[in-house]
């Protein structure tokens, strides 16, 4: 299982990776922009993420807005 963990604090990312690495391969993103790029690249590679965690209060962005952008990408590529 591929897991994308999105948070603007490296300490939180590290802790989340430790927790989730038992369940799959973890990819970390510090910004919404970075997360969107990683998500789009995963779709293009045909290896989308099975689980995504998003910090609601991202520095310079909002986790809810990021979630909406990820959902739009999923819909554009007809992903479940």
Number of C-alpha atoms within 10 A of each C-alpha: 12 16 20 22 21 26 25 20 14 13 10 14 20 13 10 17 20 11 11 15 14 9 11 13 13 21 17 20 20 17 20 25 12 13 22 17 12 18 20 17 13 14 16 11 9 9 12 19 17 10 13 16 14 19 21 16 12 18 14 8 15 15 19 14 12 21 17 11 14 18 14 12 16 16 11 9 12 8 10 6
